[in-house]
C-alpha cells in the first residue's frame, strides 16, 4: 500500500478484504485511497451489546488529534 498518508504513518501492510462494511465505500468513488479508522473492535460493533472501551476511545481521539495537527510519523 502506498500513498502520502500511509507513507507518513509508516504502515506497510498489504491491502485486503474484510467481512463487514462501513461508510468508507461511499467515499471510494471520490478518491483513489480510502482509510477506515475508528476505536474498538468490529467484534463488539453492531452487536446486540455494542460497546467501546474508554481507553480505546481516548486512544482514537488522541490519534486523530495528532493526525489533524500533522504530528505523525
One Martini backbone bead per residue (centre of mass of N, CA, C, O) as a GRO file, in nm:
protein
   73
    1UNK     BB    1   0.097   0.036   0.023
    2UNK     BB    2   0.038   0.367  -0.098
    3UNK     BB    3   0.107   0.699   0.014
    4UNK     BB    4   0.128   0.979   0.200
    5UNK     BB    5  -0.005   0.872   0.464
    6UNK     BB    6   0.117   0.590   0.484
    7UNK     BB    7   0.409   0.681   0.479
    8UNK     BB    8   0.401   0.864   0.731
    9UNK     BB    9   0.301   0.636   0.929
   10UNK     BB   10   0.425   0.337   0.824
   11UNK     BB   11   0.241   0.149   0.665
   12UNK     BB   12   0.303  -0.202   0.525
   13UNK     BB   13   0.044  -0.317   0.459
   14UNK     BB   14  -0.171  -0.510   0.296
   15UNK     BB   15  -0.422  -0.529   0.113
   16UNK     BB   16  -0.771  -0.604   0.201
   17UNK     BB   17  -1.031  -0.792   0.333
   18UNK     BB   18  -1.369  -0.785   0.468
   19UNK     BB   19  -1.680  -0.885   0.663
   20UNK     BB   20  -1.746  -0.573   0.633
   21UNK     BB   21  -1.896  -0.247   0.657
   22UNK     BB   22  -1.888   0.102   0.546
   23UNK     BB   23  -1.874   0.440   0.452
   24UNK     BB   24  -1.616   0.421   0.274
   25UNK     BB   25  -1.760   0.327   0.007
   26UNK     BB   26  -1.881   0.610  -0.060
   27UNK     BB   27  -1.580   0.751  -0.107
   28UNK     BB   28  -1.421   0.596  -0.330
   29UNK     BB   29  -1.509   0.759  -0.596
   30UNK     BB   30  -1.336   1.026  -0.473
   31UNK     BB   31  -1.091   0.816  -0.433
   32UNK     BB   32  -0.804   0.615  -0.434
   33UNK     BB   33  -0.814   0.653  -0.113
   34UNK     BB   34  -0.917   0.464   0.184
   35UNK     BB   35  -0.980   0.521   0.531
   36UNK     BB   36  -1.033   0.318   0.817
   37UNK     BB   37  -1.137   0.462   1.135
   38UNK     BB   38  -1.145   0.327   1.476
   39UNK     BB   39  -1.269   0.226   1.757
   40UNK     BB   40  -1.230  -0.081   1.842
   41UNK     BB   41  -1.419  -0.372   1.765
   42UNK     BB   42  -1.603  -0.552   1.540
   43UNK     BB   43  -1.706  -0.756   1.759
   44UNK     BB   44  -1.873  -0.508   1.909
   45UNK     BB   45  -1.992  -0.414   1.656
   46UNK     BB   46  -2.315  -0.450   1.579
   47UNK     BB   47  -2.433  -0.567   1.839
   48UNK     BB   48  -2.628  -0.630   2.094
   49UNK     BB   49  -2.356  -0.548   2.258
   50UNK     BB   50  -2.242  -0.232   2.225
   51UNK     BB   51  -1.887  -0.127   2.251
   52UNK     BB   52  -1.640   0.100   2.409
   53UNK     BB   53  -1.355   0.148   2.537
   54UNK     BB   54  -1.226   0.416   2.686
   55UNK     BB   55  -0.927   0.378   2.600
   56UNK     BB   56  -0.991   0.354   2.292
   57UNK     BB   57  -1.124   0.632   2.260
   58UNK     BB   58  -0.880   0.798   2.357
   59UNK     BB   59  -0.674   0.692   2.147
   60UNK     BB   60  -0.833   0.790   1.897
   61UNK     BB   61  -0.840   1.087   1.972
   62UNK     BB   62  -0.533   1.128   1.980
   63UNK     BB   63  -0.474   1.037   1.688
   64UNK     BB   64  -0.649   1.253   1.547
   65UNK     BB   65  -0.509   1.500   1.667
   66UNK     BB   66  -0.229   1.435   1.547
   67UNK     BB   67  -0.314   1.429   1.251
   68UNK     BB   68  -0.434   1.723   1.237
   69UNK     BB   69  -0.143   1.843   1.343
   70UNK     BB   70   0.095   1.669   1.196
   71UNK     BB   71   0.182   1.437   1.434
   72UNK     BB   72   0.335   1.211   1.239
   73UNK     BB   73   0.606   0.961   1.216
   0.00000   0.00000   0.00000
